[in-house]
Amino acid sequence: MSDHRTGKRFPLHLPIRVKGQQDQKSGQTDNLSAAGVYIWLEGEPQVDAEVQFEITIPGRDIGSNDDVIVRCNGRVVRSDGVDTTQGKTGVACVIDSYEFVRTALQGSGT
């Protein structure tokens, strides 16, 4: 099996919400690059399924008072099956597009 990764992966463990065609699940990223993400997720999404997901970057990690949410559109490219120690599935997704979600500033008085 060849490795199709493009770009450096960073071992980031961030909260993620994944919306599939039928439901929404919560999970955690294991690693992240500009082109893709590997996540631990409850359930087993189908390979080639289109997904939308939101990754929350804690403000404290980037020097901000507010968390940053990145909304992504992508698709499942690999499902590694359930890890019995976690009870979650390892899933690789490619990121086709993303946007930063603008949130109201806390304490801005507006």
N, CA and C atoms as a LAMMPS dump frame, in Angstrom:
ITEM: TIMESTEP
0
ITEM: NUMBER OF ATOMS
330
ITEM: BOX BOUNDS ff ff ff
-5.0000000000000000e+02 5.0000000000000000e+02
-5.0000000000000000e+02 5.0000000000000000e+02
-5.0000000000000000e+02 5.0000000000000000e+02
ITEM: ATOMS id mol type element x y z
1 1 1 N 0.847 -1.181 0
2 1 2 C 0 0 0
3 1 3 C 0.891 1.243 0
4 2 1 N 0.656 2.153 -0.911
5 2 2 C 1.467 3.367 -0.982
6 2 3 C 0.903 4.425 -0.046
7 3 1 N 1.744 5.333 0.364
8 3 2 C 1.358 6.403 1.267
9 3 3 C 1.043 7.638 0.431
10 4 1 N -0.199 8.116 0.468
11 4 2 C -0.644 9.234 -0.358
12 4 3 C -0.618 10.566 0.374
13 5 1 N 0.052 10.638 1.488
14 5 2 C 0.057 11.874 2.262
15 5 3 C 0.772 12.987 1.516
16 6 1 N 0.215 14.166 1.643
17 6 2 C 0.853 15.344 1.069
18 6 3 C 0.995 16.371 2.184
19 7 1 N 2.189 16.616 2.615
20 7 2 C 2.42 17.597 3.657
21 7 3 C 2.671 16.966 5.006
22 8 1 N 3.254 17.75 5.862
23 8 2 C 3.616 17.308 7.201
24 8 3 C 2.382 17.153 8.077
25 9 1 N 2.349 16.085 8.848
26 9 2 C 1.27 15.846 9.809
27 9 3 C 1.735 16.277 11.192
28 10 1 N 0.817 16.891 11.923
29 10 2 C 1.101 17.355 13.271
30 10 3 C 0.256 16.572 14.264
31 11 1 N 0.867 16.051 15.33
32 11 2 C 0.128 15.257 16.304
33 11 3 C -0.703 16.148 17.23
34 12 1 N -1.884 16.532 16.771
35 12 2 C -2.754 17.416 17.538
36 12 3 C -3.997 16.648 17.98
37 13 1 N -4.317 16.725 19.246
38 13 2 C -5.465 16.034 19.818
39 13 3 C -6.515 17.081 20.174
40 14 1 N -7.389 17.364 19.21
41 14 2 C -8.374 18.429 19.34
42 14 3 C -9.784 17.867 19.226
43 15 1 N -10.754 18.488 19.89
44 15 2 C -12.143 18.046 19.757
45 15 3 C -12.634 18.258 18.324
46 16 1 N -13.447 17.315 17.859
47 16 2 C -13.987 17.397 16.504
48 16 3 C -15.429 16.892 16.511
49 17 1 N -16.265 17.533 15.701
50 17 2 C -17.644 17.068 15.482
51 17 3 C -17.762 16.74 14.003
52 18 1 N -18.247 15.542 13.713
53 18 2 C -18.346 15.08 12.333
54 18 3 C -19.809 14.871 11.981
55 19 1 N -20.243 15.496 10.876
56 19 2 C -21.593 15.308 10.375
57 19 3 C -21.515 14.465 9.11
58 20 1 N -22.148 13.311 9.164
59 20 2 C -22.229 12.463 7.984
60 20 3 C -23.567 12.661 7.305
61 21 1 N -23.908 11.758 6.41
62 21 2 C -25.175 11.869 5.687
63 21 3 C -26.361 11.554 6.582
64 22 1 N -26.134 10.777 7.665
65 22 2 C -27.261 10.362 8.485
66 22 3 C -27.196 10.817 9.932
67 23 1 N -26.035 11.195 10.442
68 23 2 C -25.937 11.543 11.853
69 23 3 C -24.731 12.422 12.143
70 24 1 N -24.589 12.791 13.405
71 24 2 C -23.463 13.607 13.845
72 24 3 C -22.773 12.891 15.002
73 25 1 N -21.446 12.898 14.988
74 25 2 C -20.675 12.22 16.023
75 25 3 C -19.579 13.15 16.53
76 26 1 N -19.172 12.915 17.769
77 26 2 C -18.051 13.645 18.348
78 26 3 C -16.839 12.734 18.387
79 27 1 N -15.678 13.337 18.329
80 27 2 C -14.449 12.56 18.382
81 27 3 C -13.283 13.449 18.732
82 28 1 N -12.098 12.968 18.384
83 28 2 C -10.866 13.71 18.66
84 28 3 C -9.885 13.468 17.525
85 29 1 N -9.197 14.534 17.127
86 29 2 C -8.175 14.369 16.099
87 29 3 C -6.975 13.65 16.699
88 30 1 N -6.275 12.91 15.865
89 30 2 C -5.026 12.259 16.271
90 30 3 C -3.855 12.981 15.626
91 31 1 N -4.036 13.335 14.354
92 31 2 C -3.057 14.175 13.672
93 31 3 C -3.76 14.949 12.581
94 32 1 N -3.098 16.024 12.139
95 32 2 C -3.722 16.973 11.237
96 32 3 C -2.676 17.54 10.293
97 33 1 N -3.061 17.711 9.033
98 33 2 C -2.21 18.394 8.061
99 33 3 C -3.087 19.371 7.288
100 34 1 N -2.488 20.091 6.367
101 34 2 C -3.264 21.027 5.551
102 34 3 C -4.236 20.298 4.635
103 35 1 N -3.961 19.04 4.334
104 35 2 C -4.788 18.298 3.374
105 35 3 C -5.67 17.229 3.993
106 36 1 N -5.447 16.899 5.274
107 36 2 C -6.232 15.819 5.845
108 36 3 C -6.145 15.743 7.353
109 37 1 N -6.95 14.831 7.898
110 37 2 C -7.009 14.656 9.343
111 37 3 C -7.265 13.185 9.647
112 38 1 N -6.655 12.715 10.724
113 38 2 C -6.931 11.364 11.222
114 38 3 C -7.637 11.542 12.548
115 39 1 N -8.807 10.885 12.69
116 39 2 C -9.617 11.082 13.885
117 39 3 C -10.006 9.75 14.513
118 40 1 N -10.333 9.816 15.788
119 40 2 C -10.929 8.706 16.52
120 40 3 C -12.386 9.074 16.722
121 41 1 N -13.283 8.183 16.296
122 41 2 C -14.697 8.514 16.21
123 41 3 C -15.536 7.311 16.601
124 42 1 N -16.653 7.557 17.254
125 42 2 C -17.608 6.485 17.516
126 42 3 C -18.318 6.142 16.223
127 43 1 N -18.603 4.871 16.009
128 43 2 C -19.254 4.432 14.775
129 43 3 C -18.215 4.152 13.704
130 44 1 N -18.693 3.709 12.553
131 44 2 C -17.799 3.375 11.449
132 44 3 C -18.311 3.999 10.151
133 45 1 N -17.838 5.209 9.832
134 45 2 C -18.277 5.844 8.585
135 45 3 C -17.786 5.07 7.359
136 46 1 N -18.535 5.147 6.305
137 46 2 C -18.209 4.449 5.067
138 46 3 C -17.097 5.174 4.307
139 47 1 N -16.191 4.414 3.737
140 47 2 C -15.163 4.982 2.869
141 47 3 C -15.863 5.632 1.68
142 48 1 N -15.38 6.767 1.249
143 48 2 C -15.916 7.609 0.175
144 48 3 C -17.114 8.458 0.591
145 49 1 N -17.572 8.33 1.851
146 49 2 C -18.684 9.159 2.316
147 49 3 C -18.221 10.607 2.446
148 50 1 N -19.069 11.526 2.013
149 50 2 C -18.784 12.948 2.206
150 50 3 C -19.129 13.306 3.641
151 51 1 N -18.277 14.124 4.261
152 51 2 C -18.497 14.531 5.643
153 51 3 C -18.205 16.012 5.805
154 52 1 N -18.866 16.598 6.772
155 52 2 C -18.546 17.947 7.221
156 52 3 C -18.068 17.799 8.652
157 53 1 N -17.038 18.518 9.02
158 53 2 C -16.589 18.435 10.393
159 53 3 C -16.079 19.774 10.865
160 54 1 N -16.174 19.953 12.186
161 54 2 C -15.698 21.173 12.823
162 54 3 C -14.63 20.795 13.837
163 55 1 N -13.478 21.416 13.71
164 55 2 C -12.372 21.204 14.627
165 55 3 C -12.269 22.445 15.507
166 56 1 N -12.244 22.243 16.811
167 56 2 C -12.14 23.347 17.749
168 56 3 C -10.707 23.468 18.234
169 57 1 N -10.103 24.636 18.003
170 57 2 C -8.752 24.913 18.473
171 57 3 C -8.886 25.793 19.716
172 58 1 N -8.501 25.267 20.885
173 58 2 C -8.641 26.063 22.112
174 58 3 C -7.862 27.375 22.035
175 59 1 N -8.514 28.467 22.418
176 59 2 C -7.885 29.779 22.39
177 59 3 C -6.595 29.828 23.185
178 60 1 N -6.551 29.126 24.32
179 60 2 C -5.342 29.146 25.169
180 60 3 C -4.13 28.601 24.422
181 61 1 N -4.371 27.716 23.428
182 61 2 C -3.26 27.127 22.676
183 61 3 C -2.687 28.064 21.625
184 62 1 N -3.464 29.086 21.26
185 62 2 C -3.005 30.007 20.216
186 62 3 C -2.938 31.453 20.699
187 63 1 N -3.04 31.631 22.016
188 63 2 C -2.913 32.974 22.577
189 63 3 C -4.13 33.851 22.389
190 64 1 N -5.316 33.24 22.364
191 64 2 C -6.552 33.989 22.176
192 64 3 C -7.481 33.755 23.363
193 65 1 N -8.366 34.701 23.604
194 65 2 C -9.382 34.513 24.644
195 65 3 C -10.488 33.575 24.187
196 66 1 N -10.652 33.435 22.883
197 66 2 C -11.736 32.631 22.33
198 66 3 C -11.196 31.432 21.565
199 67 1 N -11.969 30.339 21.605
200 67 2 C -11.639 29.177 20.786
201 67 3 C -11.837 29.529 19.316
202 68 1 N -11.134 28.837 18.448
203 68 2 C -11.285 29.014 17.001
204 68 3 C -11.887 27.736 16.44
205 69 1 N -12.917 27.893 15.642
206 69 2 C -13.563 26.743 15.014
207 69 3 C -13.238 26.755 13.524
208 70 1 N -12.772 25.615 13.027
209 70 2 C -12.492 25.455 11.604
210 70 3 C -13.519 24.473 11.052
211 71 1 N -14.343 24.923 10.114
212 71 2 C -15.372 24.083 9.493
213 71 3 C -14.809 23.545 8.177
214 72 1 N -14.821 22.228 8.041
215 72 2 C -14.224 21.566 6.881
216 72 3 C -15.245 20.724 6.126
217 73 1 N -15.05 20.62 4.832
218 73 2 C -15.768 19.668 3.99
219 73 3 C -14.739 18.688 3.479
220 74 1 N -15.085 17.422 3.529
221 74 2 C -14.13 16.421 3.081
222 74 3 C -14.801 15.097 2.812
223 75 1 N -13.978 14.042 2.782
224 75 2 C -14.505 12.703 2.559
225 75 3 C -13.623 11.685 3.241
226 76 1 N -14.241 10.589 3.611
227 76 2 C -13.537 9.505 4.28
228 76 3 C -12.735 8.739 3.236
229 77 1 N -11.44 8.594 3.461
230 77 2 C -10.597 7.847 2.523
231 77 3 C -10.142 6.506 3.091
232 78 1 N -10.252 6.359 4.43
233 78 2 C -9.865 5.082 5.037
234 78 3 C -10.508 4.949 6.402
235 79 1 N -10.956 3.74 6.703
236 79 2 C -11.454 3.424 8.037
237 79 3 C -10.661 2.226 8.529
238 80 1 N -9.992 2.381 9.677
239 80 2 C -9.106 1.341 10.182
240 80 3 C -9.795 0.378 11.142
241 81 1 N -11.096 0.497 11.299
242 81 2 C -11.813 -0.385 12.202
243 81 3 C -11.729 0.087 13.642
244 82 1 N -12.459 -0.598 14.5
245 82 2 C -12.578 -0.204 15.895
246 82 3 C -11.355 -0.634 16.69
247 83 1 N -10.803 0.304 17.462
248 83 2 C -9.733 0.021 18.411
249 83 3 C -10.421 -0.402 19.706
250 84 1 N -10.268 -1.641 20.086
251 84 2 C -10.998 -2.159 21.242
252 84 3 C -10.595 -1.498 22.554
253 85 1 N -9.405 -0.931 22.637
254 85 2 C -9.003 -0.262 23.876
255 85 3 C -9.741 1.062 24.059
256 86 1 N -10.125 1.705 22.952
257 86 2 C -10.835 2.983 23.01
258 86 3 C -12.317 2.847 22.708
259 87 1 N -12.676 1.795 21.977
260 87 2 C -14.053 1.658 21.526
261 87 3 C -14.399 2.642 20.426
262 88 1 N -13.389 3.134 19.724
263 88 2 C -13.606 4.111 18.651
264 88 3 C -12.907 3.643 17.384
265 89 1 N -13.338 4.195 16.264
266 89 2 C -12.784 3.849 14.964
267 89 3 C -11.766 4.887 14.526
268 90 1 N -10.636 4.439 13.999
269 90 2 C -9.65 5.331 13.415
270 90 3 C -10.049 5.623 11.974
271 91 1 N -10.192 6.899 11.637
272 91 2 C -10.703 7.305 10.325
273 91 3 C -9.802 8.379 9.722
274 92 1 N -9.41 8.174 8.475
275 92 2 C -8.635 9.174 7.742
276 92 3 C -9.569 9.908 6.783
277 93 1 N -9.517 11.225 6.826
278 93 2 C -10.348 12.056 5.943
279 93 3 C -9.462 13.033 5.19
280 94 1 N -9.787 13.245 3.94
281 94 2 C -9.142 14.285 3.172
282 94 3 C -9.97 15.554 3.365
283 95 1 N -9.311 16.702 3.419
284 95 2 C -9.988 17.985 3.545
285 95 3 C -10.056 18.612 2.162
286 96 1 N -11.288 18.772 1.645
287 96 2 C -11.478 19.38 0.324
288 96 3 C -11.561 20.904 0.409
289 97 1 N -12.16 21.414 1.485
290 97 2 C -12.251 22.862 1.681
291 97 3 C -12.446 23.133 3.163
292 98 1 N -12.123 24.358 3.584
293 98 2 C -12.315 24.725 4.983
294 98 3 C -12.541 26.218 5.093
295 99 1 N -13.111 26.61 6.232
296 99 2 C -13.299 28.027 6.54
297 99 3 C -13.228 28.205 8.05
298 100 1 N -12.78 29.359 8.464
299 100 2 C -12.77 29.695 9.879
300 100 3 C -14.137 30.273 10.215
301 101 1 N -14.729 29.781 11.303
302 101 2 C -16.047 30.257 11.714
303 101 3 C -15.856 31.458 12.606
304 102 1 N -16.486 32.541 12.236
305 102 2 C -16.381 33.773 13.006
306 102 3 C -17.361 33.696 14.174
307 103 1 N -16.873 33.956 15.364
308 103 2 C -17.711 33.933 16.555
309 103 3 C -17.755 35.324 17.148
310 104 1 N -18.788 35.58 17.949
311 104 2 C -18.918 36.897 18.605
312 104 3 C -17.775 37.06 19.592
313 105 1 N -17.225 38.232 19.631
314 105 2 C -16.141 38.521 20.579
315 105 3 C -16.719 38.665 21.973
316 106 1 N -16.115 38.015 22.931
317 106 2 C -16.569 38.108 24.302
318 106 3 C -16.11 39.432 24.902
319 107 1 N -17.023 40.077 25.616
320 107 2 C -16.668 41.302 26.309
321 107 3 C -16.412 42.485 25.396
322 108 1 N -16.888 42.427 24.135
323 108 2 C -16.607 43.521 23.215
324 108 3 C -17.558 44.698 23.402
325 109 1 N -18.723 44.448 24.078
326 109 2 C -19.667 45.542 24.321
327 109 3 C -20.482 45.9 23.109
328 110 1 N -20.437 45.074 22.053
329 110 2 C -21.247 45.379 20.862
330 110 3 C -22.372 44.418 20.713
